[in-house]
Amino acid sequence: MNIYKYKIQDDSVTPTRSSIHLPQGAKVLTAGLDDNHQLCVWAEVNPAAVEQRLHFQTVWTGQEAPARQLSYLGMVKSGVIILHVYWVQS
């Protein structure tokens, strides 16, 4: 298993739902901003595994969280904006 970074959205201030491809069996570890201020997740993956689509949801503090099966990955601060990042597991 290796740890890789995956960008989940282009900006770090807009709440949104996004989907990315990761190898099957990926274990999503955390969310945060990389050095370029891109919102990313880091995951333990087997790079040789077949890819699957995973879904993520971001919401602002005070905004209603999605009513789906979610795993909270953490809080990301970009200036005065705070986003909460969820992994939407289906």
N, C-alpha and C positions, 0 to 999 in steps of 0.2 A: 504494500500500500504506500502511496505517495500523497503528499499534501499539495494541492493546487489551488490557485486563486481563479475565481470566475466572476466576471462583471455581470451584475444583475440589472442595472439600469444606467442610462447615460448621465443623468444628473443626480445630485445627492439631496435635493430639496423638495421634489414633487412626489407625493404619495401615489403609488401605482401598483398594478399587478404585473409581474413579468415572468417569463418562462425562459429557461436555458437548458441546454443539453449537458448532462454529466454522465459518466460511466455508471452502469447499473451497480447497485450496492454502495453507492457513494454515501459517506457519513458526513453530513454538513456539520461543521464545527462552530463557526461563528460568522458574523457579518461586521463590516466596517468599511472605512474609506481607505483606499490605497494612497500611494504617494502623489497620484494625479487627481485626487479628490473624487475618484469614481467609486460608486457604491458596489461592493464586492462581497462574495462569500468565499470562505476557505473550506475545503472539503478534503477528507481522506478518500482517495480513489484508487482503483486498479485501472491504470490507463489502457490496459488491453481489453477491458470489458466493453460489451456493447453499450451504446449510449441510450439514455432514457431522458425524457423531458421532465424537469422539476419546476414547480411554480413557487413564486415568492410574492408576498404582499407587504407593502410599506404603508404605514399610517402615521400621521402627526400625533403628538401628544394632545389629548382631548378629543380626538376623532374616534368614532366607533370602530372597534376591531371587527374584522370579518367574522361571520358566524359559520366557520368551517373548522375542520380538524386542523389545528395549527401547532407548530412548534416555535416558540419565541426564541429568536437568535440573538436579540440584543438591541441596544439603543445606539444610534449613530447621530453625532452632533456635527452640523455643518454651519458654522457661524452661529446665528441665533435659532436656527431651525433644528428641531430634534425629530428624527424619524425612528419608528420602531419597526423592526424587520421580523417577519414571520415566514416560516417555511410551510407552505400549504401542502399537506400530505393527503394524497387521495387513496 
